[in-house]
């Protein structure tokens, strides 16, 4: 089988952004009068987009006895968060080992690449720019780019149509059950990396088609498939 298109998740897959997301979230909590949360609590909520992340943190605060949560307006909280996240995005974005090498070899081999994330597009584009990954991705879809976001298959279907690639020759790579579900619903291969966030759960529990140590190993796999095709 020749893979012609791979769509990649961003946070927890190509780039570790947990620290800058947590910093923005904790600045927001402090501003609205709530206690800061440990990094691990924030990391478990990464993947569904910033709104769901902040709603999850407010839920944690309420469960911890912070009655003030019931008086807060979610839209006002999000406005506050977006201001802080605008300040922190890209300030501590770290490429995972094997990412750059893998992407370079895939691109050299002619594999089409796209980035599909639930992060808002403007924030995703900044992370891609500061990490040097932007040139690899002619298509970048954020959680606010289309009418639906992951795990809806529309985001993968959009990439398939835009690049005129059949789903049988495509794969989606991510670190979470959201990514596995997205790939399965779109009918493309579901490949995963084990080092990301995924709510603290082993990615193997989501039953992807393959789990790879890093993106460099994904490049190895794709190139090996071409040799035996």
MDAnalysis code that builds the backbone (N, CA, C; Angstrom):
import MDAnalysis as mda
import numpy as np

u = mda.Universe.empty(687, n_residues=229, atom_resindex=np.repeat(np.arange(229), 3), trajectory=True)
u.add_TopologyAttr("name", ["N", "CA", "C"] * 229)
u.add_TopologyAttr("resid", np.arange(1, 230))
u.add_TopologyAttr("resname", ["UNK", "UNK", "UNK", "UNK", "UNK", "UNK", "UNK", "UNK", "UNK", "UNK", "UNK", "UNK", "UNK", "UNK", "UNK", "UNK", "UNK", "UNK", "UNK", "UNK", "UNK", "UNK", "UNK", "UNK", "UNK", "UNK", "UNK", "UNK", "UNK", "UNK", "UNK", "UNK", "UNK", "UNK", "UNK", "UNK", "UNK", "UNK", "UNK", "UNK", "UNK", "UNK", "UNK", "UNK", "UNK", "UNK", "UNK", "UNK", "UNK", "UNK", "UNK", "UNK", "UNK", "UNK", "UNK", "UNK", "UNK", "UNK", "UNK", "UNK", "UNK", "UNK", "UNK", "UNK", "UNK", "UNK", "UNK", "UNK", "UNK", "UNK", "UNK", "UNK", "UNK", "UNK", "UNK", "UNK", "UNK", "UNK", "UNK", "UNK", "UNK", "UNK", "UNK", "UNK", "UNK", "UNK", "UNK", "UNK", "UNK", "UNK", "UNK", "UNK", "UNK", "UNK", "UNK", "UNK", "UNK", "UNK", "UNK", "UNK", "UNK", "UNK", "UNK", "UNK", "UNK", "UNK", "UNK", "UNK", "UNK", "UNK", "UNK", "UNK", "UNK", "UNK", "UNK", "UNK", "UNK", "UNK", "UNK", "UNK", "UNK", "UNK", "UNK", "UNK", "UNK", "UNK", "UNK", "UNK", "UNK", "UNK", "UNK", "UNK", "UNK", "UNK", "UNK", "UNK", "UNK", "UNK", "UNK", "UNK", "UNK", "UNK", "UNK", "UNK", "UNK", "UNK", "UNK", "UNK", "UNK", "UNK", "UNK", "UNK", "UNK", "UNK", "UNK", "UNK", "UNK", "UNK", "UNK", "UNK", "UNK", "UNK", "UNK", "UNK", "UNK", "UNK", "UNK", "UNK", "UNK", "UNK", "UNK", "UNK", "UNK", "UNK", "UNK", "UNK", "UNK", "UNK", "UNK", "UNK", "UNK", "UNK", "UNK", "UNK", "UNK", "UNK", "UNK", "UNK", "UNK", "UNK", "UNK", "UNK", "UNK", "UNK", "UNK", "UNK", "UNK", "UNK", "UNK", "UNK", "UNK", "UNK", "UNK", "UNK", "UNK", "UNK", "UNK", "UNK", "UNK", "UNK", "UNK", "UNK", "UNK", "UNK", "UNK", "UNK", "UNK", "UNK", "UNK", "UNK", "UNK", "UNK", "UNK", "UNK", "UNK", "UNK", "UNK", "UNK", "UNK"])
u.atoms.positions = np.array([
    [0.843, -1.199, 0.000],
    [0.000, 0.000, 0.000],
    [0.877, 1.247, 0.000],
    [0.582, 2.180, -0.885],
    [1.305, 3.438, -0.946],
    [0.500, 4.526, -0.252],
    [1.054, 5.092, 0.799],
    [0.395, 6.186, 1.504],
    [0.698, 7.492, 0.775],
    [-0.349, 8.204, 0.395],
    [-0.187, 9.453, -0.345],
    [-0.461, 10.689, 0.507],
    [-1.216, 10.522, 1.586],
    [-1.568, 11.656, 2.443],
    [-1.542, 11.230, 3.905],
    [-0.915, 12.052, 4.733],
    [-0.979, 11.864, 6.182],
    [-1.415, 13.175, 6.812],
    [-2.470, 13.117, 7.600],
    [-2.895, 14.276, 8.376],
    [-2.377, 14.100, 9.800],
    [-1.874, 15.177, 10.361],
    [-1.267, 15.132, 11.689],
    [-2.007, 16.026, 12.671],
    [-2.246, 15.496, 13.855],
    [-2.650, 16.319, 14.984],
    [-1.443, 17.175, 15.378],
    [-1.682, 18.218, 16.181],
    [-0.601, 19.126, 16.564],
    [-0.139, 18.915, 18.013],
    [-0.967, 19.330, 18.962],
    [-0.590, 19.268, 20.376],
    [-0.484, 17.822, 20.862],
    [0.653, 17.471, 21.436],
    [0.830, 16.126, 21.954],
    [1.249, 15.118, 20.909],
    [1.282, 15.539, 19.649],
    [1.683, 14.656, 18.550],
    [2.973, 15.134, 17.910],
    [2.962, 16.375, 17.432],
    [4.171, 16.961, 16.854],
    [4.883, 17.886, 17.832],
    [4.091, 18.582, 18.648],
    [4.648, 19.618, 19.525],
    [4.091, 19.473, 20.938],
    [4.976, 19.605, 21.918],
    [4.555, 19.634, 23.319],
    [4.242, 21.081, 23.682],
    [2.973, 21.378, 23.870],
    [2.523, 22.743, 24.180],
    [1.881, 22.826, 25.557],
    [2.017, 21.772, 26.350],
    [1.294, 21.702, 27.620],
    [1.642, 22.855, 28.557],
    [2.914, 23.229, 28.614],
    [3.326, 24.259, 29.568],
    [2.706, 25.613, 29.240],
    [2.692, 25.972, 27.962],
    [2.148, 27.284, 27.605],
    [0.623, 27.308, 27.704],
    [-0.021, 26.179, 27.434],
    [-1.470, 26.104, 27.614],
    [-1.812, 26.210, 29.091],
    [-1.078, 25.483, 29.927],
    [-1.329, 25.515, 31.369],
    [-1.075, 26.897, 31.950],
    [-0.058, 27.578, 31.453],
    [0.236, 28.924, 31.953],
    [-0.912, 29.876, 31.632],
    [-1.435, 29.811, 30.406],
    [-2.570, 30.663, 30.036],
    [-3.797, 30.323, 30.870],
    [-4.041, 29.035, 31.069],
    [-5.199, 28.607, 31.856],
    [-5.079, 29.079, 33.297],
    [-3.904, 28.956, 33.874],
    [-3.723, 29.347, 35.273],
    [-3.735, 30.858, 35.459],
    [-3.265, 31.598, 34.478],
    [-3.400, 33.057, 34.539],
    [-4.878, 33.443, 34.520],
    [-5.644, 32.719, 33.732],
    [-7.086, 32.975, 33.663],
    [-7.751, 32.668, 34.992],
    [-7.453, 31.503, 35.544],
    [-8.041, 31.126, 36.833],
    [-7.705, 32.151, 37.907],
    [-6.468, 32.611, 37.926],
    [-6.064, 33.603, 38.923],
    [-6.836, 34.906, 38.738],
    [-7.024, 35.299, 37.491],
    [-7.718, 36.562, 37.217],
    [-9.180, 36.517, 37.638],
    [-9.802, 35.339, 37.538],
    [-11.218, 35.233, 37.917],
    [-11.382, 34.760, 39.359],
    [-10.269, 34.690, 40.083],
    [-10.337, 34.412, 41.509],
    [-10.410, 32.962, 41.907],
    [-9.870, 32.079, 41.062],
    [-9.858, 30.649, 41.368],
    [-8.421, 30.158, 41.515],
    [-8.214, 29.087, 42.283],
    [-6.856, 28.561, 42.483],
    [-6.267, 27.994, 41.192],
    [-4.956, 28.086, 41.070],
    [-4.254, 27.481, 39.945],
    [-4.382, 25.961, 40.022],
    [-4.274, 25.311, 38.873],
    [-4.353, 23.858, 38.809],
    [-2.996, 23.280, 38.419],
    [-2.666, 22.094, 38.919],
    [-1.397, 21.459, 38.545],
    [-1.337, 21.180, 37.044],
    [-0.127, 21.116, 36.527],
    [0.070, 20.860, 35.099],
    [-0.663, 19.605, 34.651],
    [-0.609, 18.552, 35.451],
    [-1.253, 17.296, 35.071],
    [-2.749, 17.425, 34.888],
    [-3.392, 18.255, 35.713],
    [-4.837, 18.450, 35.588],
    [-5.183, 19.135, 34.273],
    [-4.336, 20.081, 33.867],
    [-4.573, 20.789, 32.609],
    [-4.293, 19.871, 31.426],
    [-3.192, 19.149, 31.491],
    [-2.781, 18.284, 30.389],
    [-3.850, 17.256, 30.039],
    [-4.526, 16.729, 31.040],
    [-5.559, 15.721, 30.798],
    [-6.729, 16.265, 29.986],
    [-6.869, 17.581, 29.931],
    [-7.997, 18.195, 29.237],
    [-7.638, 18.683, 27.841],
    [-6.372, 18.566, 27.460],
    [-5.946, 19.027, 26.139],
    [-6.440, 18.063, 25.065],
    [-6.940, 18.628, 23.975],
    [-7.344, 17.800, 22.841],
    [-8.703, 18.134, 22.276],
    [-9.577, 18.683, 23.115],
    [-10.932, 18.989, 22.656],
    [-11.094, 20.441, 22.221],
    [-10.047, 21.249, 22.366],
    [-10.146, 22.673, 22.085],
    [-10.114, 23.476, 23.375],
    [-9.852, 24.767, 23.252],
    [-9.654, 25.590, 24.443],
    [-10.928, 25.794, 25.249],
    [-12.074, 25.869, 24.583],
    [-13.325, 26.051, 25.330],
    [-13.587, 24.857, 26.238],
    [-13.452, 23.661, 25.706],
    [-13.684, 22.472, 26.524],
    [-12.642, 22.359, 27.635],
    [-11.420, 22.810, 27.349],
    [-10.384, 22.785, 28.378],
    [-10.771, 23.669, 29.555],
    [-11.186, 24.900, 29.274],
    [-11.546, 25.814, 30.358],
    [-12.809, 25.354, 31.078],
    [-13.760, 24.813, 30.350],
    [-14.960, 24.277, 31.000],
    [-14.583, 23.125, 31.929],
    [-13.624, 22.317, 31.506],
    [-13.168, 21.223, 32.346],
    [-12.488, 21.711, 33.612],
    [-11.698, 22.774, 33.499],
    [-11.031, 23.335, 34.673],
    [-12.031, 23.972, 35.629],
    [-13.062, 24.611, 35.086],
    [-14.108, 25.180, 35.942],
    [-14.860, 24.066, 36.674],
    [-15.078, 22.955, 35.977],
    [-15.736, 21.811, 36.607],
    [-14.872, 21.271, 37.742],
    [-13.565, 21.175, 37.512],
    [-12.652, 20.720, 38.565],
    [-12.728, 21.640, 39.778],
    [-12.761, 22.947, 39.519],
    [-12.814, 23.915, 40.618],
    [-14.109, 23.775, 41.414],
    [-15.206, 23.574, 40.701],
    [-16.494, 23.408, 41.379],
    [-16.494, 22.151, 42.234],
    [-15.948, 21.070, 41.687],
    [-15.883, 19.814, 42.435],
    [-14.976, 19.938, 43.656],
    [-14.053, 20.906, 43.612],
    [-13.156, 21.136, 44.748],
    [-13.769, 22.083, 45.775],
    [-15.030, 22.485, 45.529],
    [-15.731, 23.316, 46.500],
    [-15.734, 24.797, 46.219],
    [-15.310, 25.195, 45.030],
    [-15.305, 26.616, 44.676],
    [-16.695, 27.025, 44.173],
    [-17.538, 27.506, 45.090],
    [-18.918, 27.864, 44.750],
    [-18.985, 29.018, 43.762],
    [-17.933, 29.822, 43.687],
    [-17.911, 30.982, 42.798],
    [-18.101, 30.598, 41.338],
    [-17.782, 29.371, 41.011],
    [-17.871, 28.923, 39.620],
    [-19.269, 29.142, 39.058],
    [-20.301, 28.944, 39.874],
    [-21.681, 29.072, 39.405],
    [-22.026, 30.496, 38.996],
    [-21.261, 31.475, 39.435],
    [-21.550, 32.875, 39.116],
    [-20.794, 33.360, 37.881],
    [-19.936, 32.524, 37.335],
    [-19.081, 32.952, 36.228],
    [-19.768, 32.789, 34.880],
    [-19.513, 33.718, 33.985],
    [-20.006, 33.652, 32.616],
    [-18.932, 32.997, 31.745],
    [-19.284, 31.903, 31.095],
    [-18.301, 31.148, 30.317],
    [-17.697, 32.006, 29.210],
    [-18.509, 32.836, 28.573],
    [-17.990, 33.670, 27.491],
    [-16.956, 34.660, 28.016],
    [-17.203, 35.209, 29.190],
    [-16.242, 36.136, 29.788],
    [-14.957, 35.410, 30.166],
    [-15.102, 34.194, 30.663],
    [-13.925, 33.390, 31.000],
    [-13.108, 33.102, 29.746],
    [-13.781, 32.752, 28.655],
    [-13.074, 32.456, 27.416],
    [-12.379, 33.695, 26.862],
    [-13.021, 34.835, 26.974],
    [-12.395, 36.082, 26.517],
    [-11.110, 36.336, 27.304],
    [-11.170, 36.085, 28.591],
    [-9.998, 36.239, 29.453],
    [-8.906, 35.250, 29.049],
    [-9.294, 33.988, 28.855],
    [-8.322, 32.965, 28.477],
    [-7.652, 33.299, 27.152],
    [-8.435, 33.711, 26.169],
    [-7.871, 33.980, 24.850],
    [-6.832, 35.089, 24.898],
    [-7.052, 36.069, 25.769],
    [-6.054, 37.115, 25.924],
    [-4.748, 36.572, 26.472],
    [-4.850, 35.733, 27.486],
    [-3.640, 35.143, 28.067],
    [-2.983, 34.152, 27.111],
    [-3.810, 33.367, 26.403],
    [-3.235, 32.380, 25.494],
    [-2.572, 33.060, 24.305],
    [-3.094, 34.207, 23.926],
    [-2.446, 34.980, 22.871],
    [-1.027, 35.370, 23.288],
    [-0.850, 35.605, 24.585],
    [0.472, 35.978, 25.104],
    [1.409, 34.781, 25.237],
    [0.868, 33.609, 25.546],
    [1.737, 32.452, 25.822],
    [1.943, 31.527, 24.630],
    [1.072, 31.574, 23.633],
    [1.185, 30.650, 22.500],
    [2.535, 30.789, 21.803],
    [3.223, 29.689, 21.662],
    [4.503, 29.676, 20.977],
    [5.693, 30.019, 21.845],
    [5.456, 30.356, 23.102],
    [6.568, 30.749, 23.977],
    [7.305, 29.554, 24.555],
    [6.659, 28.387, 24.552],
    [7.297, 27.185, 25.109],
    [6.875, 25.953, 24.320],
    [6.801, 26.112, 22.990],
    [6.422, 25.005, 22.114],
    [7.664, 24.189, 21.772],
    [7.642, 22.912, 22.143],
    [8.813, 22.057, 21.960],
    [8.499, 20.908, 21.004],
    [9.291, 20.791, 19.934],
    [9.123, 19.669, 19.015],
    [9.467, 18.361, 19.719],
    [8.652, 17.346, 19.486],
    [8.979, 16.029, 20.014],
    [10.124, 15.416, 19.204],
    [10.959, 14.605, 19.836],
    [12.043, 13.932, 19.109],
    [11.493, 13.133, 17.926],
    [12.186, 13.218, 16.813],
    [11.791, 12.469, 15.625],
    [10.809, 13.184, 14.730],
    [10.223, 14.274, 15.208],
    [9.191, 14.957, 14.425],
    [9.759, 15.564, 13.147],
    [10.764, 16.395, 13.283],
    [11.312, 17.098, 12.124],
    [11.913, 16.128, 11.122],
    [12.664, 15.161, 11.602],
    [13.271, 14.165, 10.720],
    [12.199, 13.399, 9.954],
    [11.157, 12.982, 10.659],
    [10.096, 12.226, 10.013],
    [9.363, 13.032, 8.959],
    [9.027, 14.268, 9.279],
    [8.312, 15.116, 8.323],
    [9.168, 15.410, 7.097],
    [10.446, 15.653, 7.309],
    [11.334, 15.934, 6.176],
    [11.408, 14.745, 5.227],
    [11.513, 13.546, 5.773],
    [11.617, 12.359, 4.917],
    [10.301, 12.058, 4.215],
    [9.191, 12.300, 4.901],
    [7.891, 12.091, 4.261],
    [7.695, 13.070, 3.113],
    [8.028, 14.330, 3.345],
    [7.870, 15.332, 2.289],
    [8.777, 15.026, 1.104],
    [10.013, 14.639, 1.385],
    [10.950, 14.299, 0.316],
    [10.436, 13.129, -0.515],
    [9.727, 12.210, 0.138],
    [9.169, 11.043, -0.557],
    [7.894, 11.374, -1.322],
    [7.428, 12.610, -1.225],
    [6.247, 13.018, -1.974],
    [4.930, 12.792, -1.271],
    [4.967, 12.445, 0.018],
    [3.729, 12.269, 0.778],
    [3.126, 13.643, 1.056],
    [1.831, 13.794, 0.796],
    [1.144, 15.049, 1.092],
    [0.877, 15.112, 2.590],
    [1.017, 16.296, 3.157],
    [0.872, 16.468, 4.599],
    [-0.136, 17.565, 4.911],
    [-0.918, 17.341, 5.955],
    [-1.865, 18.353, 6.434],
    [-1.883, 18.298, 7.952],
    [-2.181, 19.424, 8.571],
    [-2.290, 19.501, 10.030],
    [-3.749, 19.715, 10.396],
    [-4.266, 18.842, 11.242],
    [-5.670, 18.901, 11.653],
    [-5.716, 18.904, 13.173],
    [-6.121, 20.024, 13.751],
    [-6.107, 20.183, 15.201],
    [-7.418, 20.792, 15.679],
    [-7.736, 20.592, 16.938],
    [-8.904, 21.251, 17.525],
    [-8.545, 22.599, 18.137],
    [-7.273, 22.949, 18.128],
    [-6.838, 24.277, 18.559],
    [-7.337, 25.312, 17.548],
    [-7.705, 26.500, 18.007],
    [-8.135, 27.544, 17.090],
    [-7.039, 27.807, 16.055],
    [-7.454, 28.080, 14.822],
    [-6.516, 28.168, 13.706],
    [-5.405, 29.180, 13.958],
    [-5.750, 30.356, 14.481],
    [-4.722, 31.388, 14.652],
    [-3.634, 30.938, 15.624],
    [-4.027, 30.190, 16.648],
    [-3.043, 29.691, 17.604],
    [-2.220, 28.553, 16.994],
    [-2.884, 27.685, 16.241],
    [-2.178, 26.575, 15.592],
    [-1.131, 27.092, 14.615],
    [-1.506, 28.089, 13.840],
    [-0.569, 28.632, 12.859],
    [0.650, 29.244, 13.537],
    [0.446, 29.881, 14.687],
    [1.586, 30.473, 15.387],
    [2.540, 29.392, 15.898],
    [1.978, 28.309, 16.447],
    [2.829, 27.214, 16.922],
    [3.621, 26.614, 15.762],
    [2.965, 26.425, 14.631],
    [3.657, 25.879, 13.463],
    [4.766, 26.810, 12.992],
    [4.525, 28.107, 13.045],
    [5.537, 29.075, 12.614],
    [6.752, 29.064, 13.537],
    [6.521, 29.137, 14.840],
    [7.656, 29.268, 15.769],
    [8.478, 27.983, 15.854],
    [7.869, 26.851, 15.537],
    [8.598, 25.579, 15.579],
    [9.220, 25.220, 14.233],
    [8.953, 26.024, 13.208],
    [9.506, 25.757, 11.893],
    [8.763, 24.707, 11.099],
    [7.571, 24.332, 11.546],
    [6.809, 23.278, 10.866],
    [5.873, 23.804, 9.782],
    [5.618, 25.088, 9.754],
    [4.629, 25.637, 8.824],
    [4.872, 25.245, 7.363],
    [6.109, 25.263, 6.862],
    [6.321, 24.927, 5.447],
    [5.925, 23.505, 5.061],
    [5.786, 22.624, 6.034],
    [5.414, 21.242, 5.723],
    [3.925, 21.087, 5.414],
    [3.115, 22.066, 5.799],
    [1.666, 21.868, 5.787],
    [0.933, 22.911, 4.941],
    [0.658, 22.563, 3.674],
    [-0.121, 23.475, 2.830],
    [-1.562, 23.613, 3.302],
    [-2.035, 22.623, 4.042],
    [-3.379, 22.683, 4.623],
    [-3.259, 22.595, 6.137],
    [-3.849, 23.570, 6.820],
    [-3.931, 23.566, 8.279],
    [-5.376, 23.842, 8.657],
    [-5.986, 22.921, 9.379],
    [-7.361, 23.091, 9.843],
    [-7.370, 23.189, 11.358],
    [-7.967, 24.262, 11.865],
    [-8.140, 24.413, 13.296],
    [-9.534, 23.996, 13.712],
    [-9.782, 24.045, 15.003],
    [-11.099, 23.663, 15.496],
    [-12.202, 24.605, 15.075],
    [-11.813, 25.786, 14.590],
    [-12.793, 26.771, 14.136],
    [-12.767, 26.970, 12.622],
    [-12.114, 26.075, 11.888],
    [-11.984, 26.240, 10.435],
    [-13.216, 25.790, 9.663],
    [-13.843, 24.709, 10.115],
    [-14.994, 24.135, 9.423],
    [-16.196, 24.100, 10.357],
    [-17.299, 23.609, 9.842],
    [-18.522, 23.528, 10.651],
    [-18.399, 22.490, 11.758],
    [-17.483, 21.535, 11.593],
    [-17.264, 20.488, 12.591],
    [-15.779, 20.389, 12.899],
    [-15.453, 19.797, 14.033],
    [-14.063, 19.544, 14.393],
    [-13.927, 18.083, 14.796],
    [-12.690, 17.644, 15.028],
    [-12.492, 16.259, 15.474],
    [-13.298, 15.992, 16.742],
    [-13.928, 14.826, 16.852],
    [-13.748, 13.601, 16.056],
    [-14.656, 13.471, 14.829],
    [-15.312, 14.550, 14.413],
    [-16.136, 14.460, 13.203],
    [-15.228, 14.201, 11.999],
    [-15.625, 13.313, 11.098],
    [-14.760, 12.974, 9.964],
    [-14.621, 14.077, 8.921],
    [-15.424, 15.142, 9.024],
    [-15.388, 16.202, 8.021],
    [-13.986, 16.761, 7.824],
    [-13.226, 16.875, 8.901],
    [-11.899, 17.489, 8.787],
    [-10.963, 16.647, 7.917],
    [-11.063, 15.332, 8.039],
    [-10.260, 14.448, 7.192],
    [-10.819, 14.434, 5.774],
    [-12.119, 14.384, 5.654],
    [-12.753, 14.370, 4.334],
    [-12.399, 15.621, 3.542],
    [-12.306, 16.741, 4.229],
    [-11.919, 17.995, 3.567],
    [-10.524, 17.868, 2.960],
    [-9.596, 17.332, 3.716],
    [-8.225, 17.174, 3.231],
    [-8.156, 16.200, 2.061],
    [-8.891, 15.109, 2.151],
    [-8.916, 14.129, 1.065],
    [-9.410, 14.762, -0.229],
    [-10.481, 15.547, -0.120],
    [-11.051, 16.187, -1.304],
    [-10.123, 17.271, -1.848],
    [-9.557, 18.069, -0.957],
    [-8.707, 19.173, -1.388],
    [-7.453, 18.687, -2.101],
    [-6.933, 17.544, -1.676],
    [-5.701, 17.011, -2.249],
    [-5.949, 15.859, -3.213],
    [-7.233, 15.524, -3.418],
    [-7.634, 14.489, -4.375],
    [-6.933, 13.160, -4.101],
    [-7.049, 12.727, -2.849],
    [-6.439, 11.464, -2.422],
    [-7.530, 10.535, -1.911],
    [-7.449, 9.259, -2.267],
    [-8.421, 8.284, -1.787],
    [-8.129, 7.925, -0.328],
    [-9.191, 7.686, 0.424],
    [-9.014, 7.385, 1.848],
    [-8.215, 6.111, 2.089],
    [-8.225, 5.205, 1.128],
    [-7.471, 3.955, 1.283],
    [-5.963, 4.183, 1.236],
    [-5.556, 5.361, 0.800],
    [-4.134, 5.693, 0.719],
    [-3.774, 6.828, 1.676],
    [-4.538, 6.905, 2.758],
    [-4.355, 8.001, 3.708],
    [-4.290, 7.477, 5.140],
    [-3.676, 8.275, 6.000],
    [-3.599, 7.948, 7.423],
    [-3.698, 9.231, 8.231],
    [-4.207, 9.089, 9.442],
    [-4.218, 10.214, 10.381],
    [-3.386, 9.824, 11.591],
    [-2.539, 10.747, 12.044],
    [-1.640, 10.497, 13.170],
    [-2.005, 11.412, 14.329],
    [-2.180, 10.825, 15.506],
    [-2.485, 11.626, 16.682],
    [-2.076, 10.928, 17.958],
    [-2.345, 11.608, 19.070],
    [-1.945, 11.076, 20.376],
    [-3.124, 10.698, 21.249],
    [-4.356, 10.847, 20.733],
    [-5.516, 10.687, 21.613],
    [-6.605, 9.822, 21.001],
    [-7.537, 9.431, 21.863],
    [-8.702, 8.673, 21.402],
    [-9.518, 9.493, 20.418],
    [-9.477, 10.811, 20.540],
    [-10.175, 11.691, 19.597],
    [-9.625, 11.479, 18.195],
    [-8.309, 11.392, 18.081],
    [-7.683, 11.204, 16.774],
    [-7.990, 9.834, 16.194],
    [-7.960, 8.817, 17.031],
    [-8.273, 7.469, 16.559],
    [-9.710, 7.413, 16.054],
    [-10.630, 7.984, 16.809],
    [-12.033, 7.994, 16.388],
    [-12.218, 8.773, 15.093],
    [-11.536, 9.896, 14.968],
    [-11.626, 10.704, 13.750],
    [-11.201, 9.894, 12.540],
    [-10.063, 9.222, 12.654],
    [-9.557, 8.416, 11.550],
    [-10.508, 7.283, 11.202],
    [-11.000, 6.599, 12.216],
    [-11.894, 5.469, 11.976],
    [-13.186, 5.911, 11.310],
    [-13.732, 7.026, 11.744],
    [-14.978, 7.517, 11.148],
    [-14.776, 7.994, 9.715],
    [-13.562, 8.465, 9.417],
    [-13.265, 8.931, 8.061],
    [-12.824, 7.797, 7.144],
    [-12.555, 6.629, 7.715],
    [-12.158, 5.484, 6.911],
    [-10.706, 5.477, 6.490],
    [-9.851, 6.223, 7.223],
    [-8.420, 6.208, 6.933],
    [-7.699, 5.444, 8.041],
    [-6.449, 5.093, 7.792],
    [-5.667, 4.380, 8.802],
    [-5.484, 5.256, 10.039],
    [-5.661, 4.661, 11.210],
    [-5.507, 5.376, 12.478],
    [-4.162, 5.014, 13.092],
    [-3.217, 5.941, 13.029],
    [-1.887, 5.728, 13.592],
    [-1.710, 6.631, 14.803],
    [-1.021, 6.136, 15.807],
    [-0.899, 6.891, 17.055],
    [0.536, 6.919, 17.559],
    [0.815, 7.958, 18.347],
    [2.080, 8.045, 19.087],
    [1.739, 7.956, 20.572],
    [2.609, 7.342, 21.381],
    [2.260, 7.025, 22.771],
    [2.637, 8.075, 23.805],
    [3.288, 9.159, 23.383],
    [3.863, 10.089, 24.357],
    [3.001, 11.320, 24.626],
    [1.843, 11.422, 23.998],
    [1.046, 12.640, 24.113],
    [0.197, 12.718, 25.366],
    [-0.963, 13.335, 25.244],
    [-1.788, 13.656, 26.403],
    [-2.893, 12.610, 26.636],
    [-3.889, 12.560, 25.790],
    [-4.941, 11.530, 25.824],
    [-5.565, 11.335, 27.197],
    [-5.732, 12.408, 27.935],
    [-6.392, 12.304, 29.228],
    [-5.684, 11.411, 30.219],
    [-4.408, 11.150, 29.977],
    [-3.644, 10.295, 30.876],
    [-3.846, 8.810, 30.654],
    [-4.592, 8.437, 29.608],
    [-4.875, 7.027, 29.333],
    [-3.953, 6.480, 28.242],
    [-3.583, 5.203, 28.296],
    [-2.745, 4.612, 27.245],
    [-3.459, 4.662, 25.900],
    [-2.764, 5.117, 24.877],
    [-3.386, 5.232, 23.562],
    [-3.767, 3.861, 23.009],
    [-3.092, 2.820, 23.455],
    [-3.414, 1.466, 22.987],
    [-4.849, 1.080, 23.317],
    [-5.404, 1.663, 24.376],
    [-6.779, 1.347, 24.765],
    [-7.795, 1.803, 23.724],
    [-7.384, 2.710, 22.834],
    [-8.285, 3.221, 21.797],
    [-8.243, 2.379, 20.532],
    [-7.370, 1.385, 20.503],
    [-7.260, 0.425, 19.395],
    [-6.962, 1.080, 18.043],
    [-5.877, 1.856, 17.964],
    [-5.462, 2.376, 16.656],
    [-4.926, 1.250, 15.783],
    [-4.761, 1.524, 14.502],
    [-4.217, 0.520, 13.589],
    [-2.728, 0.302, 13.813],
    [-2.073, 1.300, 14.368],
    [-0.652, 1.168, 14.664],
    [-0.215, 2.202, 15.676],
    [0.734, 1.829, 16.531],
    [1.328, 2.763, 17.489],
    [2.819, 2.840, 17.180],
    [3.321, 4.053, 16.992],
    [4.707, 4.263, 16.597],
    [5.432, 5.093, 17.654],
    [6.676, 4.739, 17.896],
    [7.466, 5.415, 18.923],
    [7.526, 6.914, 18.702],
    [7.674, 7.315, 17.446],
    [7.706, 8.736, 17.104],
    [7.419, 8.887, 15.615],
    [7.435, 10.115, 15.132],
    [7.082, 10.373, 13.736],
    [8.176, 9.874, 12.791],
    [9.401, 9.815, 13.259],
    [10.463, 9.237, 12.433],
    [10.170, 7.777, 12.113],
    [9.611, 7.054, 13.079],
    [9.263, 5.647, 12.846],
    [8.074, 5.537, 11.878],
    [7.208, 6.532, 11.894],
    [6.112, 6.550, 10.921],
    [6.679, 6.711, 9.516],
    [7.669, 7.572, 9.363],
    [8.317, 7.730, 8.060],
    [8.954, 6.415, 7.619],
    [9.614, 5.729, 8.543],
    [10.195, 4.418, 8.221],
    [9.120, 3.479, 7.689],
    [7.987, 3.447, 8.373],
    [6.898, 2.544, 8.007],
    [6.363, 2.862, 6.618],
    [6.137, 4.138, 6.348],
    [5.594, 4.547, 5.049],
    [6.568, 4.198, 3.930],
    [7.832, 4.450, 4.131],
    [8.830, 4.152, 3.103],
    [8.995, 2.649, 2.907],
    [8.874, 1.877, 3.971],
    [8.936, 0.417, 3.846],
    [7.747, -0.122, 3.069],
    [6.572, 0.461, 3.289],
    [5.388, 0.046, 2.544],
    [5.582, 0.267, 1.050],
    [6.240, 1.344, 0.695],
    [6.472, 1.632, -0.721],
    [7.428, 0.615, -1.335],
    [8.378, 0.145, -0.557],
    [9.359, -0.808, -1.071],
    [8.726, -2.157, -1.390],
    [7.684, -2.515, -0.636],
    [7.067, -3.829, -0.843],
    [5.810, -3.743, -1.699],
    [5.429, -2.530, -2.081],
    [4.192, -2.360, -2.866],
    [4.362, -2.925, -4.270],
])
